[in-house]
Amino acid sequence: MENSKPKRRLAAIFAADVVGFSNMMGEDEAGTLAHLKDCERKLIQPTVANYLGSIVKKMGDGYLVEFPSVVSAVQCAIEWQDQMEGPLVFRIGINLGDVIVEDDDLFGEGINVAARLEALAEPGGICLSEDAWRQSKGKVEAQFEDLGAKHLKNIAEPVRVYRLTSGVRSFPDELQMAARRNDSNSTWKPPTVLLSPFRHQGASIDAESLASGLTETLGSALAHFEEFELIDPSSAKQAIANSGALEAGRRLGAEFALEGMVQVAVQRARISVQLVKVSNGQRVWSDTLDRSLDDVFELQDDITALVASTMSDAVGEEQAKAIAEKPDSELSLHEQVVRGLQLLHRVNPKDNEVARGHFENVLQSDPKGLWPKLCLCWTYAIELAGGWPSTRADALEFTLNEMIDLMRRYPRSAHIHRLMSRLRYFESDYAKGVAHAERAYELNPYHSDMMIALGLARLWNGEPEQALVHLERAFATNQYAPDVFKNYLSLAYFLHDRSDDALKILASSEGGQTITRLYRILNLVGSDQVEEAKTEAQSLLGEYPDFRLDRTQLINSFRRGEDRTRVVEALRTAGLPG
């Protein structure tokens, strides 16, 4: 019998990437490609071969290289950076780790760590994991600086990082900052957020301890988010102490800074938190939270979840606001993703179609891009959820295949598992639907979107009590909670005979979403307001005459027949067909 276990080996992995490549391509596509090809032929290939390395794959402007030893990888990296001439500047990350071998490709966390280390390196710089540093110290003519343990995105445990400080060229701050700005013009470059260590007022030991604890838990939580890149406070502590969070943020290329202040009196704590735009010091979001000190760890988890989830959507809203007046024809590829996400959240057929056009346009330039591909798949999932006519007869099959491919490349993306959960329910695979939702929540338990994903999966799976816990927590956690959160919570309230509560939260919705109107109709019937429900249903059919309940996956994905029957019969009572 053929051995089905994956082939594994320990490898020295080297990830290299050109700084500001997308911006260079935008200014001179032919010239930039010619420079890269010339550099690869004259420098990269012979240097790698000289140290017995093997280029596993090229990813546009990036290279993944395997070496027989870490020492060879570090020596190659130093020579690579030292000989680099012309307009191309590389960042390099090196890791020693376990990898999965499949055909001529490598996968696994060992690869992901190397890629994250590359992103941490300065232009022209080299970063190593602790495992790689241990194997190379004293064996190469270079000095290393310990940057401390870092929370790397989509990596479960912190990784201690070392930076080469000798044997490589240095670049001025101006080039480093320009490189970060250039990077932001790629198809999707998550905004960078600086977490400033929380301060405390007064000499209270409790206040000092809580401020330190909140900084630590927030740093750990924010590292799980895929929507932005976090500058860890430990790497910027001295810069912040010398010049303040805003000036440190400017020097480090951050777009936003998160600051907090802690006060303690008797058994009460007051935590003031604000998110500011680094470029002008403008406050994006702020809040003051009063909590009991009865359980400090519960308090930290509560504050962390609220700040992390709210901040995520606040950053997204601020990005959308910055380009609100810009016509579609003038948007960069990155801005098209931002605009598309904004339209996607409106959850109506017209905006969904326009959003899809943005994502499809971006994918022409970046066919392997995670965010544009993920968002494109969401446009089809939204159509399936709402029962709208689709441009693809095979929308579910197409979207599943695309997501399976993405999940193979990004196995630790919570957002991928979140969408996979929904798609599996749409095809009535309830076990996988729950499993993906649980995995999404496990990868980022601080994200309100993942709370919603798990709550909705539990609701569809016939576990309304457990579902309500997650759905209510998501709604309470995110102060920027979109209307879709209210929709799902109103569905849970209907199944709990709480239609009056559902109508109260739906009353604050804008009401334009088809699904919002559908759940309002459902809960009007649930609260015995049948005539008003019929009026709403006729209005909905007037706008969408082809609407049918049997095409609406959001109400056809229940594992238990009695749950589905209860929802569908209530909507039919209002006069909706199907």
Secondary structure, DSSP 8 states (H G I E B T S, - for coil): ----S-EEEEEEEEEEEETTHHHHHHH-HHHHHHHHHHHIIIIIHHHHHHTT-EEEEEETTEEEEEESSHHHHHHHHHHHHHH--TT--EEEEEEEEEEEEETTEEESHHHHHHHHHHHHS-TT-EEEEHHHHHHHTTTSS--EEEEEEE--TT-SS-EEEEEE-SSS----HHHHHHHHHHHTTSS----EEEE---EE-SS-HHHHHHHHHHHHHHHHHHTT-SSSEEE-HHHHHHHHHHH-HHHHHHHTT-SEEEEEEEEEETTEEEEEEEEEETTT--EEEEEEEEEESS-HHHHHHHHHHHHHHHHHHHHHHHHHHHTTTS-GGG--HHHHHHHHHHHHTT-SHHHHHHHHHHHHHHHHH-TT-HHHHHHHHHHHHHHHHHT---S-TTHHHHHHHHHHHHHHH-TT-HHHHHHHHHHHHHTT-HHHHHHHHHHHHHH-TT-HHHHHHHHHHHHHTT-HHHHHHHHHHHHHH-TT--HHHHHHHHHHHHHTT-HHHHHHHHTTS---SHHHHHHHHHHHHHTT-HHHHHHHHHHHHHH-TT--GGG-GGGT--SSHHHHHHHHHHHHHTT---
